[in-house]
Amino acid sequence: MSLAMPALAWAEVPMAPPTNFDSTTLPTTRTLNAKSVAREAAATTDDEAETLDFTLAFAPYSAQSFGDAAVGLEIYQAIRISADLATQYAGAEVTAINVATGKNTSSGLNGISKAKVYLYEDFESEPFYTQAATLGRDPFTWNQISLDTPYTIEAGKSFIVAYSCTPISKTDYYITNDGIPRGSGDGCFIAVKQQGVVEWDNYSAQLGNLNIGMTLKSDNLPHDGVNIYGADMPSYVKTGAAFDVNLVLTGGAVNAAESVEVEYTVGSAEPKTQSFEFDEPLPFGDYTEVTLTGLTCEESGANLPLKLNVVKVNGNVNSAAQGAATLLFNALPADAGYPRNVIMEEGTGTWCGWCPAGMVMMEYAKENYPDRIIPLALHYNDNMAVNSAASVVSLFSGFPMVMLDRALTIAPTDPEALNQLDEYYNSIKDTKSVVDIADIDVDFSDDTDLTITAKVRFAVDIQNEDYYGIAFYVSRDHMGPYAQTNNYSGGKYGAMGGWEDRPSTDITYYDDVVRFYSGGLSGFTDAFPAEIKSDEEYEYQEWVKRSVIGTDRFYVTVLVIDTYTGEIVNAAQVSIVDTGVDEVSAASEATLRASKGTLTIGGAFGHATVCTLDGATATTLTEAAELQLPAGIYIVNIDGEAHKLMVR
């Protein structure tokens, strides 16, 4: 379970663009440590006052563009200084606005020299300060624009720091960012001025924070401050067993931090502390990692709090505004909990030449983890895209991209992608979930709609505060044929699961394609009562129009989502064949359903035979039954009509 935990590795481009964006070349890997994000200038002092180059971002990492459509338009970029930060830096003068340059992919230099800098009270108002600026040619370099009239920060009064520029070439990449997506935040607002109107949108979930900042001057800048940027711990621990918690700490003061004392409170226990001395001083904006070791939880339950607080820095009271955080976790007895499946959501598109890498990764998962990983392909901007899944697609920062349980994002183009998948699976394969999808049933009695009924149970009693939501996917195989763009053709980018031997545009059929999604990013929270009782089944229904599926063979997947973290905490999938009254016989109303280790033949029928692919008969039936079968593909013949079904 993580709190704003930065990813530890990044894909090399070729990586296709997220919504409305294109990406320039990115480094192959990126490890977060103090040295990799060192500032060009952090803090200086003089006889009268101290100065600090403040930004919400880490070091420049990549640059983006809005593509050809933005050439000649004025693009605005901004960060918001919160009321809390304004209070922390109250009385300081903003003497400069600092902007990191982008890169023109043709020249290798920054292609945009003219800019303007602004200060706003909020995004709905006109700027109260505007000044022309000139940017240098060096890419990914901070430019300091000294203000003719410094601005004095007022306590509790938030404000906006912004700049604008006009791209002059389609190869200008001018949206410079730190590449660490945030679920929400104040560090990445972008707008295109059209017909005199500037409308802002927050892109921190896609790009991370913008490399925009300001120089502060004051005789009262905060000292001895460290923020908690990220925290990571197991989502499930055994009651009474020791566990560790990793913290990512960032420098938050004008002077460097050399030591910290961290207070932690596990559940309802008394607070304890652990102290750390850094190998290297931690200056403003850089970060380091520390590990709290040997923590235990002596109680059992779900969504128990772990409270974290950096109480001292350099032996003094911590001055940083974000020095505390709370994680929720589950503590279960050793014999409690349910096996956990992994949801693998792939962002892809036929237009995306690098997306064959995502297909290769999906096939790898199905081949190596058929019983535990559930694959789902979400298409964007092609013939297989569906509006119902737009909220999930918005989580992808690029294409191709894979999310595992919405807890880990992997770029399939990364040479280490399959290793990252293996590592994630191995880290959770023995992890118990507090929740289980006990059953999924599909009712075909309505000619227009299908009714999906999910039954969910929990391992412990829970005082529920909308902690959990339920969501539904319907997906299908063998969709197409469509033309897939293939940048791996010819092998110039190395082997890619056989795609290097296929043409640059290849006619393809697609599996695991999402046709319907409901529940949003948090799921339907009304599925569960305020007081959840252990092992009691809670039933929830969803309705799906048959017309959106487009086939009588499909998959239904049910997810349970932790609404506080957005993580999928368990899931189950069944394979469905709607045999239909007319397809089998006038007297037959049979249905087929396959789930993990089980094949169910329901409804009324005369005679059914279940065979393996080599023709061996597994069983014959004359009435509805639930069969326990090994994973594999089976041929089910019902009253003379054959159907192929996969048991995972």
N, C-alpha and C positions, 0 to 999 in steps of 0.2 A: 504494500500500500504506500503510495507516494504523495507527497505534497510538493507540487511544482518542481519535481526532480528533473534536472536536465538530462537529455540523452547523452550517452557516452561515446557514440560513434555516428558518423554521418556518411551518407553515400557520396560517391563521386558522380559528377554529371558525366555521361548523359542521364539527366533526370528531367522528365517532361514537366510542363508548367502546371501549377495548381490553378484554381479558378481565376481567370483574368491575368495570370502572371506568367512570365517566362523567367528562366533561371540562367545565370551565367555559370561558368565553371566553378565547381566547389572542390575543396581538397578531399582526398580519399577518406581520411579519418580525422576525428577531432576528439582529443581527450581533454576534459575539463580539469585544469589545475591553475595555480596562481601564475605560473610563468607564461602560459599560453594566452592569457588575457591581460597582460601587463599594459598599463596606460602609457601613452607617450609622455603625459604630464599628469601627475596626480595632485600633489599639494606643495605649495611653496609658502614661505613666510617672508615678511620684511619687517621693518622697525615699527610700522604702524598697524598692519593688519595681515591676516593670512588669506591666501587664495586657494580655491579648490575647483578643479575641473569636474563638474558633476554631470552624470548621465545615468539613465536607467538601463542602458545596454551594456553588454560585454563588448569585446573587441569586434571591429568589422569582420564579417565572415563571408557574406555574399551580397550580390546586388540583383535586383529584379527590375522588370519593366512591365508596363501595361501593353506592350506590343506596338504594332504599327499605328494603331488607332490613336495613340497618345501623342504622336509626333506633332509638334506645333501647338499643343494644348498646355496650359499652365497646370503643373502638378504640385499639390500642396502635401507636405509631410509634417507631422507634429507629434509631440509628447505632452502629456498632461502632468503638471505638478500638483499632487493632491493637497488637500487642506492640511493633512497631517505633516507632510513634508514641508509645506509652507511654514507651519508652526515650528518645526525643527530648525529651519534656516531663517527664521524671522529676523529682520534687521539687516540681513546680508544684501549687498548690491549685486545685481546681475550686470556684470561689466562686459560680457561678450556672449554671443551665441555660437556654439561650435557645431560644425557639420562635417561628416565624413563623406568624401567624394565617392562616386560610383566608378563605372568603367565602361568604355566603349569597346565592344568585343572585336572590332576591326583594327583599331589603332593600338589597343592595349592601354590607353590612357583615358583619363576622364575627359569626356567630350562636351561637357556643359560648364561654361565659365560664369555666366550671369545668373544671379539668384537674388532673392529678397528674403529678409528675415523679419519675423513678426512676433509680437506678444498679444495674446487675447485673454480676456477674462473668462470666456467659455466658448464653446463651438457654435453657439447661436448668435454671437455678437460679432461686430466688426473689430478688426485689430485696433488696439489702442497705441501700438507702436509699430512702425514700419521703417525699414532701412535697406537700401541696396547693398549687395554684397558681390564679391568676386571670388570664385573658387579656383583652386590650383589644378594643374594637369595630372598630378600624381594620383593614381587610383587608390582607394581604400585608405585615404590619409585624412586626418583631422585638419579642418580649416577653422581658425579662430576669427570671428567677425566681431571686432570691438564695437560696442554700442556708443554712439555719439552722446546719448543720454542714458546713464545707467538706471535700472529699475530696482527699487527697494522692495524686498519681499515682506508681505504683511502676514502676521500670524493668522492661521485659519482661513486664508483667502487663496483658493486654488487659482491656477492660471495655466495658460497654454504657451509653449515654446514651439515655434514653427518656422518653416522656410518654404519657398516655392522656386521652381525652375521650369524651363520649357525645353523638352527634348527636341533635338534638331535632327536626329537620325534614328532609324529603327534599330540600330545596333547600340544605342545608348541604354545602359542599364544604370539607373539613377536612384533606385530605392535601396539604399545600403542598410543592412540589418545584421543582427548578431546570430540569426539562424536558429535560435532556441525558442520554439513555439511556447507561448503561455496560454493557458485556458482562457484567461481574461486579463486585462491589465490596462495601464495608462501609457504604454510605450510605443504604440504603432497605429497612428491614425493617418489615413491617406485620403485625399480628395482630388478630383479632377474638376477644374473650373470650366463650366460650360454655360453659355448664354448668361454670363455674369454671376452664376450661382455656384457657391462652393458647398458641396454636401460631403460630410465626413463619414468614413466607415472605419471600424476597428479591425485590423488585420493581424493582431498579435497572435491569434491561434494558428495562422498560417506561416508567419514570417519571424516571429519573435519580436524583439524591440528594435526600433530604428536607432541608427547611430547619430543621434542629435543630443546635444547637451548644452550646458551653460557654464561660464566661469563665474564663481561667487567670490566676493571679497567682503571680509568682515573681521572685526576683532573678537567675535564671539561664535566662531564656527564650532560645531560639536566635536569633542575629543572622546576618545575611548569608546568607539561605537562599532558593533558588529551585528549584522542582520542575519536571520535564518532565511536563506534563499530556497533550500530544498531539504526535504527529510524523507527517508525511505526506511521502511520496516516490513516484516512479513505481514500479510493481511490476516494470517491465521497463526496463532501460537498455541502451544500446549499449556494448559493450566499448570503452573508450578515449574515449567521448564525455562531455562535461560534463553534469551534472544538478544540480538544486537540491533542498534538503530544507527544508520548513517546520516550525518548532517552535512549539508553544503552551506558554508558560512561565507558571507561577503563583508569586506571592509566597508564601514559606513561612517568614517570620521576623517578629519583632516590629518590626524596622526595614525601611523600604522599600529595594528594590534599585534601583540607578541604572545598573549595568553588569554584564555577565556575560562570562565566557570559556567557550566551548563546545569540548570536545575531541571529535573524531570519528575513527573508524577504519573504513575501507572495505575489506571483505573481509580479506585477509591483509596489507594495506599497513601502513606505519608510521602512528601517530597524528598528526593535525594539529589545529590550533586556529584558531578565528575568534572575534573579540571584538565585542561590541555595547554601545553606550550607548543607554539608553532616552530617548525624547523626554520622557516623564513618569515620575517615580519609581513603582515597582511595589510597592504595599503588600501585606500578607498577604491571600491569597484572591483578589485580582484577577489578571487575566492579560493578556498581550500576546503578539504574534507576532514572530518573527525568522526570517530565511531564510539558511541556509547555502548559499553559491553556489559554482559551479565545481568541484563534487566530480567525481572520475572513478574508474572501476573498470577496472583494467588486466587483470583476469582474466575468464574466462568460466565460467559455472556457474549452478546453481539454488540458491535459498535461501542465498545468501551473506549474511553478517551486516554490518550497519551499526551500529556501537556509538556511542552518543551519551552525553555526560557533561558536565553543567554543573560545571566544576571550580572556578571562582572567581566570587564575587559581591562587588561593590564592592572588587575586588582581594584579597579574603580567601577562604580555603577555604570552599567551599559547605557549609553546615550542614544543608541539607534532606535528608530521608530518601529522597526519590524524585527525585533529580537525575540519574538514569541510565536509559537505555532502550536496547533493541536492536530493530532492524527487520531482516526478512529480505527479500531482493530477488533478482531474476534479472538476470544480465548475459549478453547474447547477442551474438555477432558480427552485423554488419549483415545478413548473408544468411541468418541462422538464425531459427527460430521459426515459428509458425503463425498464420493469421488468427484473430481472437478474436470470438466471438459473445457477445451480452449476454442474460442471463436476467432477465426482468421478472416478478417474483412480486407479484401483487396480492392484498391482504387485503380481503375483501368479504363481504357478506351481504344477503339479500333484505330483512331487517328494517331495514337501514341506509339512512335517507333521503338521506344524502350520498354513498352508494356509486355512484350513476350517474356521478359525477365520475371514479371509477376506471375505469368501463367506457369513458368517453370517452377517457381517457388511453391505455387499452389499444388502442382502435381507431386512435388517432393513431399509435401506435408501429407497428402492423401496416401502416398505409397508407404511412408515411414510411420505415420501415426493415424491409421485409418479409424481406430476406435476412440480417439481422444481429441482430435482436432477437427473442427467443423468448418469447411471452407465456404465462403460467400464472396462472389464477385460483384462489386458495385461499379457499374459503368457510368461514365460521365461524357456528355456531349456526343453521344453516338446513338444508333438505333435501338440499343438495349438499355439506355438510361431510363429511369423511372423517377417521377417527381416525388413519390412518397419517401424515397431514400435520400432526399437532398440534404437533410440535416446531418446524416452520417457522412455523406460525401464532403461536406464542408470541413470535416476534421482532417482531411488529407492535405498535407502541405505541398504535395507534388504527386506526379504520376510517372511510373507506377509507385504505389505505396501500399504497405501492408500494416494493419493494426492487429495486434494480438490482445484480445480481451479489452481493447481500448486502453491498455495499460502500457504497452510498448509499441513503438512505431519503428518499422524497418523499411529501408529502401531496398527493393530487390536488386537494384543495379550495384549495390555495394558488394564487393568480392567476399565480404564476411557475412552476407545476409543469411545464408543457410546455417552457418555456425551460430548466429544470433538466435535463429529460430530454435535450433537444438538446445542452446543454453537456456532459453526461456522455458521450453517444454520440460527440461530436466529440473529446472528450479521449482516448478509447480506440480509435477506429476504425482508427487506424494502428498501434496497439500490438500487438506480437507476443506470443503466449502460448508458454510453454515446453512446453505439452501440447496434444495434438490428439486428438479422438475420430475415429479413422480409419474406423470402420464400426459400424453398429447393425443387428442382424439379429433378426427375430422368428420363432420356430418355432411352428407351429400344430398339430404332430402329436399333441399330447395333447388329449383332448377336454375336460379340466377346466382345465388350466393353459397359459399362454403362457410360452415361454422366451425371454428377452431376452438377447442376447449382444452385449456392447460390446467393441470393440477400441480400445486407447488406446496412443499412442506419445509419446515425449518428444524434444525437440530436442537435449538434451545429456545426457551421463552425470551421474547424481546418486547420491551417497551418501545413500540415503533413510532417514530416521528418522520414518516415518509422516507425512511431510510432506503427502501427498496422499490423498484419499479419493474414491470414486466413488459417485454416488447416481443414483436413477432416478425419473422421473415418468411416469405414464400419464395423459393428459388427453383430453377429447373436446369436440366442438362440439354445438350445437343440443340443449341439455339443458333440459327444462322441459315445459310452461310453468309458471312460478311467478309469484306476485304480488310485484313489486318496489316497495318504498316509495320515493317520489320527492319529496324536499323542494324540488326545483327547479320543481315544477309552478307555473304561473302567472307565472313570470319574476321573482318578488320577489327572488331572489338573482342575477339576471342570466342570461345565456345559458349553457347547458351542453350543447352538442352536440345540441340538439333536445329534450332532456328537459324544457326549460321549456315546451314545447308539449304535453307528455304529462300524463295525470292523476296525482294524488297517489299512487295505487296502480295500477300498470300491469302487465298480463300480459306476461311477457317470456320469451324463449328465451335461453340463455346459452352462450357459446363459451369454449373454452380452459379448461374446468372440470377441475380435478384430481380424478381418481378413485383414484389410488394414488400413494404416495410411499414410498421406502425408502432407508435410508442414514443417517438422522439428520442432525444439523447438521454433522458432520465427514465423512460418507460412509464407505464400507467401505475401511479402510486396508489390509486383507489382499489387495487387488487388485494391489498393486505390491511387488516384492521389495526387499530391503535395498540392492541395487546395481542401479539402473536404467541400462540401456544405451540410448544414443541410437538412434532410428529402429527399435528393436525393438518389436513389437506385443505388448501385454499384454492378455489376454482375461479378461473377468469376466462371470458370468451371474447373472441374477435371474429368479425365477418369479412370475408374476402370475395370479391366478384370473380366468378369463374373466368370471365373474359380477359382479366389482366394476366392470367397465368398462361393461357395459350396452349395448354397440353393437358392430357389426363394423367401424366406421370410427373411428379414434382416432389419437392421437399418442404416440410414445415419445420422451422426452427424457432424455439422459444428461448428467450434470454431473460435472466434476472440481473438487474443493474443496480449497483450501489450508487444512489443518487448523489451522495456527498463527494465521491471521487470520480464518478463517471465510469468506473471500471465494471466490466461484466464479470460477475462472481460465479456464475454457472450457466450452463446452457444444455439443451438437448435437441436432437433433430430426429425426425421420422421421415421415411420415404413412403410416399403415397401413390397408389394407382387407383384412379377412379374408373372402375370397370364399366359402370353405367348400365342401366336396364336394357337399353337397345343393343349395346355392344355384345353382351354375353348371351342372353336369351330373354324372352318375354317373362319368364318365371324367375329370373335371377336378379338379386339386388346385392351382389357381392361387393365388398370393398377390401382393399389390401393396404397393409401398413407395415413398414419395416422400421425398427429402431435398433439400438445396440443389442445384438445377440438375440433379437426376437423378430419373428414374422407373424403377423396377425391376419387371418382371413375372417372377415365378418360378414354379416348380412345373410340372406337366404340364397342357396345355390344347390345344384344337384350333385356335382362331383368335382373334386379338385385334386390335382396332382402337383407336388412340389418336387422339382428335379434340380440337380446341380448342372453346371454348364457342360460337363462331360456326358450328360444323359442319365446318370444314376438317379434313381428315384429315392428321394429323401422320405416322403410320406404321401399317403392318400387320405382324403377327407371327404365326408359327406355332410358335415355341419361345421359351424364356426369354431375356430380354435386359435390358440396362441401357441406358436411353435418356438422352442428354444433351439437356435441354429448357430453354427460357427459363422464368423464374418465371411462374406463372399457374395457372389451373384447367383441368383436362383431364377429358374423359369417356373412360373406358376400357371398351370392350365386349368381354367375354370369353365366347365361346360363347353369345352371346345375352343375357347379363346385363350391365347397364350400371352403372358405378360412377364417382363423381365424386371427383377427387383433386387436391390442391393441391401444386404444386411451388414451394417458397419460393426 
